[in-house]
């Protein structure tokens, strides 16, 4: 009887060591997941600077040299306009004295000045640069600062960027020009100088 038990134990041990007794769990080896990186297309956008106007003759808020006034050669100063909007097709330039005793006095009115995106230079003493309007002396062209003796006035050089010409005849005044610009105005900027006598 003991011999039978021993043989049975041997059979059990052998059975447990056979390949059939190995774990029936399936080991799954998966290939590593592929990672796709999407790189957005590179776009280059050139941003225009903000609209600005400057002059080599004077800084904003500073004194205007006598050369550009009634006490000197009375010629218009050079102006450099940058940052015109992309759809700019014309410029209007108005120079005014808001401190004049009788109300705003206009020194220069020019409109329908041809222009395009980017920058525009108004040369010194150029004469007509677009269609001339009339100033407050009822004359065409630039007439510089000429305040009463003992007074300091501010003179504003205002630039208007328009999406089209206003198509007015020469000789109209500043009020007519500004009214005609309403539907075409893209942006405006100013440069101010002071002058006293």
C-alpha positions as CSV (number, residue, x, y, z in Angstrom):
1,X,0.0,0.0,0.0
2,X,2.8,2.4,0.9
3,X,4.4,1.5,-2.4
4,X,1.3,2.5,-4.3
5,X,1.1,5.8,-2.6
6,X,4.8,6.5,-3.4
7,X,4.2,5.8,-7.1
8,X,1.2,8.0,-7.2
9,X,3.2,10.8,-5.6
10,X,5.9,10.4,-8.3
11,X,3.3,10.5,-11.1
12,X,1.8,13.7,-9.7
13,X,5.2,15.4,-9.4
14,X,6.1,14.4,-13.0
15,X,2.8,15.6,-14.3
16,X,3.3,19.0,-12.7
17,X,6.7,19.4,-14.4
18,X,5.4,18.6,-17.9
19,X,4.9,21.3,-20.5
20,X,1.2,20.8,-20.4
21,X,1.1,22.0,-16.8
22,X,2.8,25.3,-17.6
23,X,0.6,28.4,-17.3
24,X,-1.9,28.8,-20.1
25,X,-1.8,32.6,-19.9
26,X,-1.0,34.2,-23.2
27,X,1.7,36.9,-23.2
28,X,0.8,39.5,-25.7
29,X,3.6,41.6,-27.0
30,X,2.4,44.7,-28.8
31,X,4.5,46.9,-31.0
32,X,5.2,50.3,-29.5
33,X,2.5,52.8,-30.6
34,X,3.7,55.2,-33.3
35,X,3.5,58.9,-32.4
36,X,2.7,61.4,-35.1
37,X,3.6,65.0,-34.5
38,X,1.8,67.6,-36.6
39,X,3.8,70.7,-37.2
40,X,1.6,73.7,-38.1
41,X,2.6,75.4,-41.3
42,X,4.9,78.4,-40.8
43,X,3.3,81.7,-41.9
44,X,5.2,84.9,-42.1
45,X,3.1,88.0,-41.5
46,X,4.6,91.4,-41.9
47,X,2.9,93.8,-39.5
48,X,2.8,97.4,-40.5
49,X,3.9,100.0,-37.9
50,X,1.2,102.3,-36.4
51,X,0.5,105.3,-38.5
52,X,2.8,108.2,-37.6
53,X,4.1,111.5,-39.0
54,X,7.4,113.2,-38.1
55,X,9.6,115.9,-39.4
56,X,13.4,116.5,-39.3
57,X,12.6,120.2,-38.8
58,X,11.1,119.8,-35.3
59,X,10.0,117.2,-32.8
60,X,6.4,116.7,-31.7
61,X,5.6,119.4,-29.1
62,X,8.7,121.4,-29.8
63,X,9.3,124.8,-31.4
64,X,8.9,125.2,-35.1
65,X,12.0,126.9,-36.6
66,X,11.4,130.4,-37.9
67,X,12.3,129.3,-41.4
68,X,8.9,127.6,-41.7
69,X,7.0,130.7,-40.5
70,X,6.0,134.2,-41.6
71,X,9.2,135.4,-39.9
72,X,11.4,133.4,-42.2
73,X,11.2,131.8,-45.7
74,X,7.7,130.6,-44.9
75,X,8.2,127.3,-46.6
76,X,6.5,124.0,-45.7
77,X,8.7,121.6,-43.6
78,X,9.5,118.0,-44.7
79,X,7.1,115.4,-43.4
80,X,7.7,111.7,-43.2
81,X,4.5,109.5,-43.0
82,X,4.9,105.8,-42.1
83,X,2.4,103.0,-41.3
84,X,-0.2,103.9,-43.9
85,X,-3.0,101.2,-43.8
86,X,-2.9,98.6,-46.6
87,X,-6.0,100.0,-48.4
88,X,-4.7,103.6,-48.4
89,X,-5.2,105.3,-51.8
90,X,-5.0,109.0,-50.9
91,X,-3.8,111.3,-48.2
92,X,-5.2,114.6,-46.9
93,X,-2.9,117.1,-45.1
94,X,-4.3,119.9,-43.1
95,X,-2.3,122.3,-40.9
96,X,-4.3,124.3,-38.4
97,X,-3.9,126.7,-35.5
98,X,-6.5,126.0,-32.9
99,X,-5.3,128.9,-30.7
100,X,-6.1,131.7,-33.2
101,X,-8.2,134.6,-31.8
102,X,-11.0,134.1,-34.3
103,X,-11.1,130.3,-33.9
104,X,-9.3,127.5,-35.7
105,X,-7.1,129.1,-38.5
106,X,-6.1,126.9,-41.4
107,X,-2.5,127.2,-42.8
108,X,-2.5,124.5,-45.4
109,X,-5.1,122.3,-47.0
110,X,-4.0,119.6,-49.5
111,X,-6.1,116.6,-50.5
112,X,-6.2,113.7,-52.9
113,X,-2.4,113.3,-52.4
114,X,-1.6,110.0,-54.2
115,X,-0.4,107.3,-51.8
116,X,-0.2,103.6,-51.1
117,X,0.6,101.2,-48.3
118,X,3.7,101.9,-46.2
119,X,5.4,105.3,-46.2
120,X,5.1,108.7,-47.9
121,X,7.5,111.6,-47.8
122,X,6.4,115.2,-48.3
123,X,9.4,117.2,-49.4
124,X,10.3,120.6,-48.0
125,X,8.8,123.5,-49.9
126,X,7.2,121.3,-52.6
127,X,4.3,123.5,-53.6
128,X,1.1,121.6,-54.5
129,X,1.4,117.9,-53.6
130,X,-2.2,116.9,-54.4
131,X,-5.2,119.0,-55.0
132,X,-4.9,122.3,-53.2
133,X,-7.6,123.6,-51.0
134,X,-7.7,127.1,-49.6
135,X,-6.3,128.2,-46.2
136,X,-7.9,130.8,-44.0
137,X,-6.3,133.6,-46.1
138,X,-8.4,132.3,-49.0
139,X,-5.2,131.3,-50.7
140,X,-3.9,128.0,-52.0
141,X,-0.8,126.5,-50.6
142,X,1.2,126.6,-47.3
143,X,1.4,129.7,-45.2
144,X,3.3,129.2,-42.0
145,X,2.7,130.1,-38.3
146,X,2.2,133.8,-37.7
147,X,0.8,134.4,-34.3
148,X,0.1,137.8,-32.8
149,X,3.1,139.4,-31.0
150,X,3.7,138.0,-27.5
151,X,1.6,134.9,-28.0
152,X,2.6,131.2,-28.4
153,X,0.4,129.1,-30.5
154,X,0.2,125.3,-31.2
155,X,0.3,124.3,-34.9
156,X,-1.1,120.9,-35.8
157,X,0.0,119.0,-38.9
158,X,-2.8,116.5,-39.3
159,X,-2.5,113.6,-41.8
160,X,-5.6,111.6,-42.9
161,X,-5.2,108.2,-44.7
162,X,-8.2,107.5,-47.0
163,X,-9.3,104.5,-49.0
164,X,-10.1,106.6,-52.1
165,X,-9.8,110.2,-53.4
166,X,-12.5,112.6,-52.2
167,X,-12.7,114.0,-55.7
168,X,-13.4,117.6,-54.9
169,X,-12.3,120.6,-57.1
170,X,-9.3,122.7,-56.1
171,X,-10.1,125.7,-54.0
172,X,-12.5,124.2,-51.5
173,X,-11.9,124.9,-47.8
174,X,-11.0,122.6,-44.9
175,X,-14.6,122.1,-43.8
176,X,-15.6,120.9,-47.2
177,X,-12.7,118.5,-47.4
178,X,-13.2,117.0,-43.9
179,X,-16.9,116.5,-44.6
180,X,-16.1,114.7,-47.9
181,X,-13.6,112.4,-46.1
182,X,-16.1,110.9,-43.6
183,X,-16.9,107.8,-45.6
184,X,-13.3,107.2,-46.7
185,X,-11.2,107.7,-43.5
186,X,-9.0,104.8,-42.5
187,X,-6.8,106.5,-39.9
188,X,-5.5,109.9,-38.8
189,X,-2.4,111.1,-37.0
190,X,-0.9,114.4,-36.1
191,X,2.4,116.2,-35.4
192,X,2.2,119.4,-33.3
193,X,4.7,122.2,-33.0
194,X,4.7,125.5,-31.2
195,X,5.7,129.0,-32.3
196,X,5.8,132.4,-30.6
197,X,6.9,135.9,-31.7
